[in-house]
Protein backbone atom coordinates (compact mmCIF):
# COMPACT_ATOMS: atom_id res chain seq x y z
CA UNK A 1 0.00 0.00 0.00
CA UNK A 2 2.01 2.95 -1.31
CA UNK A 3 0.35 6.07 0.09
CA UNK A 4 1.03 9.76 0.46
CA UNK A 5 1.85 10.97 4.01
CA UNK A 6 -1.66 12.30 4.60
CA UNK A 7 -3.22 9.12 3.25
CA UNK A 8 -0.96 6.97 5.45
CA UNK A 9 -2.12 8.88 8.50
CA UNK A 10 -5.75 8.30 7.52
CA UNK A 11 -5.15 4.57 7.00
CA UNK A 12 -3.50 4.29 10.44
CA UNK A 13 -6.37 6.16 12.07
CA UNK A 14 -8.88 3.90 10.30
CA UNK A 15 -7.04 0.78 11.48
CA UNK A 16 -6.95 2.05 15.07
CA UNK A 17 -10.66 2.83 14.93
CA UNK A 18 -11.57 -0.68 13.75
CA UNK A 19 -9.22 -2.41 16.20
CA UNK A 20 -10.18 -0.42 19.30
CA UNK A 21 -13.74 0.80 18.72
CA UNK A 22 -15.48 -2.04 16.87
CA UNK A 23 -16.31 -5.71 17.27
CA UNK A 24 -19.23 -7.95 16.30
CA UNK A 25 -21.29 -6.60 19.21
CA UNK A 26 -20.34 -3.00 18.53
CA UNK A 27 -20.15 -2.41 14.73
CA UNK A 28 -19.96 1.05 13.13
CA UNK A 29 -21.95 2.59 10.30
CA UNK A 30 -20.28 4.28 7.36
CA UNK A 31 -21.59 7.62 8.64
CA UNK A 32 -19.85 7.08 11.98
CA UNK A 33 -16.60 6.18 10.22
CA UNK A 34 -16.65 9.19 7.87
CA UNK A 35 -17.47 11.56 10.73
CA UNK A 36 -14.60 10.14 12.75
CA UNK A 37 -12.11 10.52 9.89
CA UNK A 38 -13.72 13.65 8.41
CA UNK A 39 -13.46 12.38 4.82
CA UNK A 40 -15.61 11.13 1.94
CA UNK A 41 -17.37 7.78 1.83
CA UNK A 42 -15.74 6.83 -1.46
CA UNK A 43 -12.22 6.95 -0.07
CA UNK A 44 -13.26 4.95 3.01
CA UNK A 45 -14.75 2.18 0.86
CA UNK A 46 -11.48 2.05 -1.06
CA UNK A 47 -9.39 1.91 2.13
CA UNK A 48 -11.55 -0.84 3.68
CA UNK A 49 -11.32 -2.94 0.52
CA UNK A 50 -7.56 -2.50 0.39
CA UNK A 51 -7.06 -3.39 4.08
CA UNK A 52 -9.16 -6.53 3.59
CA UNK A 53 -7.54 -7.49 0.27
CA UNK A 54 -4.02 -7.32 1.74
CA UNK A 55 -5.05 -9.21 4.92
CA UNK A 56 -4.09 -6.29 7.15
CA UNK A 57 -7.44 -6.39 8.95
CA UNK A 58 -10.38 -8.76 8.65
CA UNK A 59 -13.26 -6.32 8.32
CA UNK A 60 -16.75 -7.84 8.28
CA UNK A 61 -20.04 -6.36 7.05
CA UNK A 62 -23.32 -6.72 8.91
CA UNK A 63 -26.66 -5.63 7.45
CA UNK A 64 -29.47 -4.68 9.78
CA UNK A 65 -32.62 -2.64 9.01
CA UNK A 66 -31.24 -1.64 5.59
CA UNK A 67 -28.09 -0.25 7.21
CA UNK A 68 -24.64 -1.73 6.66
CA UNK A 69 -22.36 -1.98 9.67
CA UNK A 70 -18.63 -2.68 9.72
CA UNK A 71 -16.44 -4.22 12.39
CA UNK A 72 -13.05 -5.81 12.91
CA UNK A 73 -13.56 -9.54 13.39
CA UNK A 74 -10.30 -10.99 14.68
CA UNK A 75 -8.71 -9.72 17.89
CA UNK A 76 -5.21 -10.47 19.12
CA UNK A 77 -6.51 -11.98 22.38
CA UNK A 78 -9.67 -13.77 23.43
CA UNK A 79 -11.50 -12.16 26.40
CA UNK A 80 -10.65 -15.17 28.58
CA UNK A 81 -6.95 -14.78 27.73
CA UNK A 82 -7.00 -11.10 28.64
CA UNK A 83 -8.82 -11.92 31.88
CA UNK A 84 -6.02 -14.32 32.83
CA UNK A 85 -3.35 -11.71 32.07
CA UNK A 86 -5.20 -8.98 33.99
CA UNK A 87 -5.70 -11.26 36.99
CA UNK A 88 -1.98 -12.02 36.99
CA UNK A 89 -1.18 -8.31 37.03
CA UNK A 90 -3.69 -7.62 39.81
CA UNK A 91 -2.45 -10.47 42.00
CA UNK A 92 1.21 -9.57 41.67
CA UNK A 93 2.52 -7.79 44.75
CA UNK A 94 5.62 -6.91 42.74
CA UNK A 95 3.63 -4.40 40.67
CA UNK A 96 2.46 -1.18 42.27
CA UNK A 97 -1.18 -0.08 42.06
CA UNK A 98 -0.30 2.74 39.68
CA UNK A 99 1.68 0.44 37.37
CA UNK A 100 -1.06 -2.20 37.50
CA UNK A 101 -3.63 0.30 36.22
CA UNK A 102 -1.27 1.38 33.44
CA UNK A 103 -0.62 -2.21 32.29
CA UNK A 104 -4.29 -3.22 32.53
CA UNK A 105 -5.39 -0.27 30.42
CA UNK A 106 -2.90 -1.34 27.75
CA UNK A 107 -4.21 -4.90 27.87
CA UNK A 108 -7.81 -3.75 27.54
CA UNK A 109 -6.80 -1.80 24.44
CA UNK A 110 -6.10 -5.13 22.72
CA UNK A 111 -9.79 -6.03 22.47
CA UNK A 112 -13.03 -4.48 21.26
CA UNK A 113 -15.36 -2.13 23.20
CA UNK A 114 -17.94 -4.75 24.23
CA UNK A 115 -15.24 -7.02 25.65
CA UNK A 116 -13.65 -4.07 27.47
CA UNK A 117 -16.96 -3.48 29.23
CA UNK A 118 -17.08 -7.14 30.27
CA UNK A 119 -13.54 -6.96 31.60
CA UNK A 120 -14.34 -3.79 33.57
CA UNK A 121 -17.21 -5.55 35.31
CA UNK A 122 -14.97 -8.49 36.23
CA UNK A 123 -11.98 -6.64 37.65
CA UNK A 124 -11.44 -7.30 41.32
CA UNK A 125 -8.21 -6.73 43.22
CA UNK A 126 -7.60 -9.86 45.30
CA UNK A 127 -5.23 -8.22 47.78
CA UNK A 128 -3.66 -4.95 48.80
CA UNK A 129 -0.64 -3.82 46.85
CA UNK A 130 2.58 -3.41 48.76
CA UNK A 131 5.06 -0.61 48.19
CA UNK A 132 7.77 -2.26 46.11
CA UNK A 133 11.03 -0.77 44.93
CA UNK A 134 10.33 1.73 42.19
CA UNK A 135 13.33 0.68 40.13
CA UNK A 136 12.04 -2.87 39.54
CA UNK A 137 11.14 -2.24 35.88
CA UNK A 138 14.58 -0.85 35.07
CA UNK A 139 16.15 -3.78 36.97
CA UNK A 140 14.21 -6.24 34.82
CA UNK A 141 15.28 -4.38 31.67
CA UNK A 142 18.96 -4.64 32.61
CA UNK A 143 18.65 -8.36 33.40
CA UNK A 144 16.86 -9.12 30.14
CA UNK A 145 19.38 -7.14 28.12
CA UNK A 146 22.29 -8.93 29.81
CA UNK A 147 20.70 -12.33 29.08
CA UNK A 148 20.12 -11.34 25.47
CA UNK A 149 23.66 -10.03 24.91
CA UNK A 150 25.41 -12.68 27.02
CA UNK A 151 27.04 -10.48 29.67
CA UNK A 152 27.33 -10.70 33.44
CA UNK A 153 25.56 -8.28 35.77
CA UNK A 154 26.75 -6.64 38.97
CA UNK A 155 24.49 -5.47 41.80
CA UNK A 156 24.00 -5.12 45.54
CA UNK A 157 21.48 -7.23 47.39
CA UNK A 158 19.23 -6.11 50.26
CA UNK A 159 17.10 -7.56 53.08
CA UNK A 160 14.28 -6.29 55.32
CA UNK A 161 14.77 -5.29 58.95
CA UNK A 162 12.28 -5.15 61.83
CA UNK A 163 11.99 -1.43 61.15
CA UNK A 164 10.75 -2.27 57.64
CA UNK A 165 13.90 -0.87 56.07
CA UNK A 166 15.95 -2.42 53.29
CA UNK A 167 19.61 -2.80 54.29
CA UNK A 168 22.58 -4.16 52.36
CA UNK A 169 23.44 -7.83 52.75
CA UNK A 170 27.05 -8.82 53.45
CA UNK A 171 28.14 -5.25 54.14
CA UNK A 172 27.34 -4.01 50.67
CA UNK A 173 29.02 -6.82 48.74
CA UNK A 174 28.84 -6.40 44.96
CA UNK A 175 27.51 -9.61 43.41
CA UNK A 176 28.74 -10.72 39.99
CA UNK A 177 26.20 -13.04 38.38
CA UNK A 178 25.77 -14.75 35.02
CA UNK A 179 21.99 -14.33 34.56
CA UNK A 180 20.15 -17.40 33.27
CA UNK A 181 16.51 -16.37 33.48
CA UNK A 182 13.80 -14.45 35.32
CA UNK A 183 11.35 -16.73 37.11
CA UNK A 184 8.04 -16.24 38.91
CA UNK A 185 7.71 -18.24 42.14
CA UNK A 186 5.89 -17.83 45.45
CA UNK A 187 4.28 -14.59 44.20
CA UNK A 188 7.69 -13.01 43.64
CA UNK A 189 10.01 -12.38 40.70
CA UNK A 190 13.44 -13.99 40.92
CA UNK A 191 16.69 -13.69 39.04
CA UNK A 192 18.22 -17.14 38.55
CA UNK A 193 21.91 -17.16 37.71
CA UNK A 194 25.43 -18.39 38.43
CA UNK A 195 27.30 -16.56 41.20
CA UNK A 196 30.76 -16.05 39.72
CA UNK A 197 32.35 -15.60 43.17
CA UNK A 198 30.74 -18.55 45.00
CA UNK A 199 30.79 -20.72 41.86
CA UNK A 200 27.23 -22.04 42.14
CA UNK A 201 23.68 -21.41 40.99
CA UNK A 202 21.65 -18.96 43.09
CA UNK A 203 18.42 -17.00 42.93
CA UNK A 204 17.72 -13.43 44.03
CA UNK A 205 14.45 -11.54 44.66
CA UNK A 206 14.31 -8.90 41.93
CA UNK A 207 12.72 -6.29 44.21
CA UNK A 208 15.71 -6.57 46.57
CA UNK A 209 18.30 -5.94 43.86
CA UNK A 210 19.71 -2.41 43.66
CA UNK A 211 22.44 -0.56 41.79
CA UNK A 212 22.40 -3.10 39.00
CA UNK A 213 24.53 -2.69 35.89
CA UNK A 214 25.59 -4.84 32.99
CA UNK A 215 29.32 -5.61 32.78
CA UNK A 216 30.08 -5.05 29.09
CA UNK A 217 33.52 -6.66 29.44
CA UNK A 218 32.63 -9.83 31.36
CA UNK A 219 30.94 -12.54 29.31
CA UNK A 220 28.25 -14.62 31.00
CA UNK A 221 28.85 -18.33 31.61
CA UNK A 222 26.01 -20.78 30.91
CA UNK A 223 25.26 -23.44 33.51
CA UNK A 224 21.93 -24.74 32.24
CA UNK A 225 22.33 -27.25 29.44
CA UNK A 226 18.65 -27.61 28.48
CA UNK A 227 15.44 -25.60 28.80
CA UNK A 228 14.21 -28.16 31.36
CA UNK A 229 17.06 -27.41 33.79
CA UNK A 230 15.62 -24.14 35.09
CA UNK A 231 12.15 -25.51 36.08
CA UNK A 232 13.94 -28.49 37.63
CA UNK A 233 16.15 -26.16 39.66
CA UNK A 234 13.21 -24.04 40.84
CA UNK A 235 11.04 -27.06 41.62
CA UNK A 236 13.46 -28.26 44.29
CA UNK A 237 12.89 -25.19 46.46
CA UNK A 238 10.17 -24.49 49.00
CA UNK A 239 9.39 -20.78 49.35
CA UNK A 240 12.69 -20.31 47.46
CA UNK A 241 14.71 -21.19 50.55
CA UNK A 242 17.03 -24.17 50.70
CA UNK A 243 20.33 -25.71 51.75
CA UNK A 244 23.55 -25.75 49.75
CA UNK A 245 22.65 -28.91 47.83
CA UNK A 246 19.61 -30.97 46.93
CA UNK A 247 18.95 -34.42 48.36
CA UNK A 248 16.76 -37.38 47.55
CA UNK A 249 14.01 -37.64 50.16
CA UNK A 250 11.89 -40.74 50.77
CA UNK A 251 8.40 -40.12 52.13
CA UNK A 252 5.73 -42.50 53.37
CA UNK A 253 2.28 -41.04 52.64
CA UNK A 254 -1.29 -42.00 53.40
CA UNK A 255 -3.50 -42.70 50.39
CA UNK A 256 -6.64 -40.75 49.58
CA UNK A 257 -5.32 -37.19 49.71
CA UNK A 258 -1.53 -37.11 49.53
CA UNK A 259 -1.45 -38.47 45.98
CA UNK A 260 -2.90 -35.16 44.77
CA UNK A 261 -0.56 -33.14 46.99
CA UNK A 262 2.57 -34.90 45.73
CA UNK A 263 1.61 -34.74 42.05
CA UNK A 264 0.50 -31.10 42.27
CA UNK A 265 3.80 -30.12 43.89
CA UNK A 266 6.30 -32.34 42.05
CA UNK A 267 4.58 -33.18 38.77
CA UNK A 268 3.52 -36.42 37.11
CA UNK A 269 7.08 -37.68 36.68
CA UNK A 270 7.52 -38.17 40.44
CA UNK A 271 8.03 -41.79 41.52
CA UNK A 272 5.16 -43.21 43.64
CA UNK A 273 4.95 -46.84 44.78
CA UNK A 274 2.28 -48.74 46.70
CA UNK A 275 3.51 -49.71 50.18
CA UNK A 276 0.34 -51.30 51.54
CA UNK A 277 -3.42 -50.81 51.30
CA UNK A 278 -3.26 -47.49 53.16
CA UNK A 279 0.14 -46.02 52.22
CA UNK A 280 2.43 -45.28 49.30
CA UNK A 281 6.11 -44.36 49.14
CA UNK A 282 7.44 -41.49 47.04
CA UNK A 283 10.97 -40.33 46.19
CA UNK A 284 11.63 -36.63 45.60
CA UNK A 285 14.64 -34.36 45.20
CA UNK A 286 14.55 -31.05 47.10
CA UNK A 287 16.80 -28.56 48.85
CA UNK A 288 15.98 -29.42 52.50
CA UNK A 289 15.01 -26.37 54.54
CA UNK A 290 12.81 -25.31 57.43
CA UNK A 291 10.23 -24.28 54.83
CA UNK A 292 10.22 -27.82 53.45
CA UNK A 293 9.87 -29.36 56.91
CA UNK A 294 7.10 -26.90 57.78
CA UNK A 295 5.33 -27.89 54.57
CA UNK A 296 5.46 -31.53 55.66
CA UNK A 297 4.24 -30.68 59.16
CA UNK A 298 1.14 -29.05 57.67
CA UNK A 299 -0.06 -32.52 56.61
CA UNK A 300 0.17 -33.94 60.15
CA UNK A 301 0.37 -37.73 60.29
CA UNK A 302 -0.49 -38.12 56.60
CA UNK A 303 3.22 -38.03 55.69
CA UNK A 304 6.43 -39.30 57.31
CA UNK A 305 10.12 -38.90 56.38
CA UNK A 306 11.81 -42.27 55.85
CA UNK A 307 15.18 -41.12 54.48
CA UNK A 308 17.68 -39.56 54.95
CA UNK A 309 18.22 -40.10 58.70
CA UNK A 310 19.64 -36.61 59.29
CA UNK A 311 16.45 -35.04 57.92
CA UNK A 312 14.36 -37.23 60.23
CA UNK A 313 16.37 -35.84 63.15
CA UNK A 314 15.83 -32.28 61.94
CA UNK A 315 12.09 -32.93 61.81
CA UNK A 316 12.15 -34.30 65.38
CA UNK A 317 14.02 -31.22 66.60
CA UNK A 318 11.68 -28.82 64.83
CA UNK A 319 8.60 -30.64 66.15
CA UNK A 320 10.02 -30.57 69.67
CA UNK A 321 10.76 -26.83 69.46
CA UNK A 322 7.21 -26.15 68.29
CA UNK A 323 5.82 -28.31 71.09
CA UNK A 324 7.96 -26.55 73.74
CA UNK A 325 6.95 -23.15 72.39
CA UNK A 326 3.32 -23.81 73.30
CA UNK A 327 4.11 -25.19 76.75
CA UNK A 328 5.03 -21.72 78.01
Protein Blocks (a to p, Z undefined) as FASTA:
>chain_A
ZZdfklmmmmmmmmmmmmmmgcfklccdfklmmmmnopafklmmmmmmmmmmnomaccdd
ddeehiacdddfbdfbdfklmmmmmmmmmmpmkbcfklmmmmmmmmmmmpcfklmmmmmm
mgccfbdcddddfklmmmmmmmmmmmmnopacddddddddfkopacdehhhpacddddfb
dcdeehiacdddddfklopacdddfklgghiacdfkbccddfbfbfklmmmmmmmpghhi
acfbdcdddddddehjlmmmmmmmnojkbccddfblmbccddddddddfklmmmmmmnoj
mbccfbdfklmmmmmmmmmmmmmmmmZZ
